[in-house]
């Protein structure tokens, strides 16, 4: 009887960990960006080659679809 109690306790702990992981995965977290490398993307003259490039990601399809109708 003691082993079934331990098994049930471990299964409950696993279920709790999985539910916590799911809740954190579905929660809305603010977007964070590393801005300390942006200075390398700016040049003095338009013809100069920058030390780095900016990668832009767009997630909202509503903004893209609204431009097609214009």
C-alpha positions in Angstrom: 0.0 0.0 0.0 2.9 2.3 0.6 4.3 1.9 -2.9 0.9 2.9 -4.5 0.9 6.1 -2.3 4.4 7.0 -3.5 3.4 6.2 -7.1 0.3 8.5 -6.8 2.4 11.2 -5.3 4.9 11.1 -8.1 2.2 11.1 -10.7 0.6 14.1 -9.0 3.9 15.9 -9.0 4.4 15.2 -12.8 0.9 16.3 -13.6 1.4 19.5 -11.6 4.7 20.2 -13.4 3.1 19.6 -16.8 0.2 21.9 -16.0 2.6 24.6 -14.8 4.6 24.3 -18.0 1.5 24.5 -20.1 0.3 27.6 -18.2 3.6 29.3 -18.7 3.7 28.4 -22.4 0.3 29.8 -23.1 0.7 33.0 -21.0 1.4 36.2 -22.8 4.9 37.4 -22.1 6.3 40.8 -23.3 8.6 40.8 -26.2 12.2 41.6 -25.4 14.9 42.7 -27.7 18.7 43.0 -27.4 19.4 46.6 -28.4 23.0 46.8 -27.5 24.2 45.7 -31.0 22.2 48.3 -32.9 25.0 50.8 -33.0 26.9 48.5 -35.4 24.0 48.6 -37.8 24.2 52.4 -38.3 26.8 53.9 -40.6 28.0 57.5 -41.2 27.3 57.5 -44.9 24.7 55.5 -47.0 27.4 53.7 -49.0 29.3 52.3 -46.0 28.9 48.6 -45.1 27.4 48.2 -41.6 29.1 45.9 -39.0 25.7 44.2 -38.4 22.2 44.0 -39.7 18.8 44.3 -38.1 16.5 41.3 -38.4 12.8 42.3 -38.3 10.0 39.8 -37.5 6.4 40.7 -38.0 3.8 38.5 -36.2 0.6 40.3 -36.8 -1.3 39.4 -40.0 -4.0 42.0 -39.3 -1.6 44.8 -40.2 -0.5 43.1 -43.5 -4.1 42.3 -44.6 -5.2 45.9 -44.0 -2.5 47.2 -46.4 -3.7 44.9 -49.2 -7.2 46.6 -49.2 -5.7 50.1 -49.6 
